[in-house]
């Protein structure tokens, strides 16, 4: 713990001293396009680069893992129970009953396919998977609801999930629970910003001691800040976007991005385009703009790639040939229900779901090449495409 405390102090000191000065030229990245185009070896770099994704799922066809060129990813294996809320809305909770079954099934499937998959248990498994031409999957559950029943028994359910391979735990999904506030919690004024609870503090301590990575995706701003303060290990937002670009409750303000970076953690930018840009036509440039923003706020060591769709892409949109105008309709009922509750950002009508060129099995290659065209150096691309995840996983999962 002493080593980490010193590391956190160093990161904060460097930030105060102008760590981000190296990014003073970020707005001018596009000017280096011609240099990249004139250097064919830059394209070759991407073939050797480590690719790690911040959130995806076990595919129906395991060949997708190979086709994606992803070496490792945080793998959401949780399942849900639909629970009606007092206000008439439905919250899909990751209950113990649903998740203990889903993690057992996922573990069995991974272990039955050792030629393609490797169950990630320590950070070392990232490079082991790469060198054995497999994909490492690190089990994650999107909501600590699954361990709520053991609050009074020293969170013993955490141990049970750990033994089955859980290595990343997200505090909540959209709405608050016994541990934390959720990003979409609200009151008549349009928003609540609930803190980490006393049970949440105990959970963070437990996860730190068990070497389980803490994920604050979907948390309220105050819960995220509290977690960054309490945790003795790096924390992550495995999948999200910047509120400075899209002013929405599901997007994170700069103080959260900075707080995550100060723990030595990282922020993964995901593929849900209605939270990446309010422009009518989403493009890869909008995605790169999100990455640049996180780099400017938290530093290059805090930036990562995430998905939050299947490896192959958002299934409905693929079936529609990425017709966003048609595909966005599936989200509107949910969107309007939260607009009625005055949750931040839902007053803006969504017009798209995916960036068409990135809703593809080869999206990691395409992002990597786009980073090169935008002027990121080979070292910076190494970090964004996988080395940052590799570093955090090696530091936490020991």
C-alpha positions, 0 to 999 in steps of 0.5 A: 500500500505504501508503494501505491500511496507514493505513486498517487502522490507522484501522479498528482504532483506531476499533474499540478506541475503541468503533466499535460504540457506534452499535449499542448499540440493536440489540436494540431494533430491533424497537421501530421496526417501527411507525415503518417501517410508518408510512413508505411511502417506506421501501418505495420506498427498496428499489426504488432500492437497490443489490443485490449478492450474495456468492455465486451461480451462472450460472442456467440461465435468464438471465432469473433474473438480471433477476427477482432484482433483483440488480445484481451478484454474486460468481459461482462458476464453478468445477467439481470433480473427485472425489478419494478421500481416504486415510480413505475420504471423498471430497473434491471439489477445484477442479482446474486441469483442471476450472476452466480449462474451466469459466471459459472456458465461463462467460466465453463465455456471459456475453459472448454475452449482453451484454443481460443480463450484464456480466463484472465486471472492476473495481469500477466494473462494479457501478454500470455494470451497474446503470445499464445494467440488467444484472447484473455477475458477478464470477468466483470459484473456491471453492478454490485447488486450481486453481493448486496445480500452479504453486506452483514457477512463481511461481503462473503459473496465477493469471495464466492465470485472471485473464486469463480473468476470475477476480476472487475466489479462495477459498483452499479448500473445506471441507478443507485444501490446499497453501495453507491449512487447511480448516474441516472438517479433523479428527483423532481429537480432532475438529478440526485448525486448520491455519494458512496455509502458506508457499505460502499466504503467497506466494499471498496476496501474488500475489493482492494484486499481481494485484488479486484479492479473497481469500475465506477462506470454508471456511477454518480459523480459524487460516488466516482469522486468518493471512490477515487478518494477511498480506493488504495488501488487504481480505479477505472471507468471501463466504458464512458464518455466526456460530459464536456463534449456531450452534456449528459448524465451518463457522461463524466465531467472532467473532475471525474476523469482527473480523479480516476487518472490520479489513482493511476487508473484509466477511462475507456471511451465506448462506442455508443455514439449518442453519448459521443457527439450531438452532431447529426452524423457520427464519425470516427473523428468524433471518437478521436475527439473524445480520446483527445479530451480524456488525454488532455484532462487525465494524461495519455496514461489514462486513455483507453478503448472500450466497446459496450457492444458485441465484438462484431458490433451492435447487432440491430444496426448491423442488420440494418446496414448501420442505418442510424435513423432506423436503429435509434428507434429502439432506444426512444421509449427508454429515452423518453421515460428518462426525459419525463423524469428530467434526467440530464441530457435526455431533452436532446433527441438521439439521432444515432446509435453507432459510428458506422465505420467503427461498428465492425469486427475490425474496429480496433484496427480502424481506431488504431489507424485513425489515431495515427492519422490524427497525429498520435505517436506510436508510443501514444497509440501503444498506450491507448490501444492496450498498454494502459489496460495492461499496466492497470491490470498488472498493478491490480490483478496480482 
